[in-house]
Amino acid sequence: MGNGEKTSGDGYKFIGRGIFQLTGKNNYTAFKTWYNNKYDPDKDFVANPSLITSNDTIAVMSALWFYKTEVMDRISPGIDSLTTVKKITYRVNRGENGLPYRKEIFNKAKDSITCIN
């Protein structure tokens, strides 16, 4: 996660914020770099992490950035019809937290929009 030693306070400073709960100094730093290059060079999410939740658009953008860079870009060979809920859950949570519930919700969503397996 890139947080410093416990005494640095980074664990608390870089708690989960935004729609996907952006967490850890490394993620805040990477999102800051991406956002600054693309939109506004003056936003410093590392110096002021609460900026992530100061604006609904930024909160959503942080979630979309995380999903693209930490999920879509890392599931090899990419997201396709063979991608599983388990693979995506692991990329988002680094484990299988809530996997049965996620599968249930995925199947309900899939059925409601008549996706084909």
C-alpha positions in Angstrom: 0.0 0.0 0.0 3.0 2.3 0.3 2.1 3.5 3.8 4.9 4.5 6.1 5.6 3.0 9.5 2.7 3.0 12.0 3.9 6.2 13.6 3.7 8.0 10.3 -0.1 8.1 10.5 -0.4 7.0 6.9 -2.7 4.1 7.7 -5.3 6.6 9.0 -4.5 9.4 6.6 -5.0 7.1 3.5 -8.1 5.3 4.7 -10.7 4.2 2.1 -12.4 7.2 0.4 -14.6 7.5 -2.6 -17.0 5.1 -4.3 -14.5 2.2 -4.3 -12.8 3.2 -1.1 -9.4 4.2 -2.6 -7.0 3.1 0.1 -3.2 3.4 0.7 -0.6 6.0 -0.1 0.4 4.3 -3.3 -3.1 4.4 -4.7 -3.6 8.1 -3.6 -0.2 9.0 -5.3 -1.0 7.1 -8.5 -4.5 8.6 -8.7 -3.0 12.1 -8.1 -0.5 11.7 -10.9 -3.2 10.5 -13.3 -5.7 13.2 -12.3 -3.1 16.0 -12.4 -1.9 15.0 -15.9 -5.4 14.7 -17.3 -7.5 17.3 -15.5 -6.1 19.7 -12.8 -2.4 19.9 -11.9 -3.3 21.7 -8.7 -5.2 18.9 -6.9 -2.9 17.2 -4.3 -4.7 14.1 -3.0 -1.6 13.0 -1.1 -1.2 16.2 0.9 -5.0 16.5 1.3 -6.7 13.0 1.0 -10.1 14.4 1.9 -10.2 16.0 -1.6 -11.3 12.5 -2.9 -14.7 13.0 -1.2 -14.9 16.7 -1.5 -16.6 16.4 -4.9 -18.9 13.7 -6.2 -17.2 13.7 -9.6 -13.8 13.2 -8.1 -15.1 10.4 -5.9 -16.5 8.6 -8.9 -13.4 9.3 -11.0 -11.2 7.7 -8.3 -13.3 4.6 -8.4 -13.3 4.4 -12.2 -9.5 5.0 -12.2 -9.0 2.2 -9.6 -11.2 -0.2 -11.5 -9.4 0.4 -14.8 -5.9 0.3 -13.4 -6.2 -2.3 -10.7 -8.8 -4.6 -12.2 -9.3 -4.3 -16.0 -5.6 -3.6 -16.8 -4.4 -6.5 -14.6 -6.8 -9.3 -15.5 -5.0 -11.1 -18.2 -5.7 -11.1 -21.1 -8.3 -8.6 -20.2 -12.0 -8.6 -19.4 -13.9 -10.9 -21.7 -16.7 -13.4 -21.6 -14.5 -15.8 -19.6 -13.7 -13.3 -16.8 -15.2 -14.4 -13.5 -16.6 -12.6 -10.6 -13.9 -14.3 -8.5 -11.1 -12.8 -10.6 -12.6 -9.3 -10.3 -13.3 -9.7 -6.6 -9.7 -10.7 -6.0 -8.4 -7.6 -7.8 -10.6 -5.2 -5.9 -10.3 -6.8 -2.4 -7.2 -8.9 -2.6 -9.2 -11.9 -1.5 -12.6 -13.4 -1.7 -14.5 -11.2 0.8 -18.2 -11.4 0.1 -17.7 -13.7 -3.0 -21.0 -15.6 -2.6 -22.9 -12.4 -2.3 -21.1 -10.9 -5.3 -21.8 -13.9 -7.4 -25.5 -13.8 -6.5 -25.8 -10.1 -7.4 -23.8 -10.6 -10.6 -26.2 -13.4 -11.7 -29.2 -11.3 -10.8 -27.8 -8.4 -12.9 -26.8 -10.7 -15.7 -30.3 -12.3 -15.8 -32.0 -8.9 -15.7 -30.3 -7.7 -18.8 -30.4 -11.1 -20.5 -26.6 -11.6 -21.0 -25.5 -14.7 -22.6 -22.9 -16.9 -20.9 
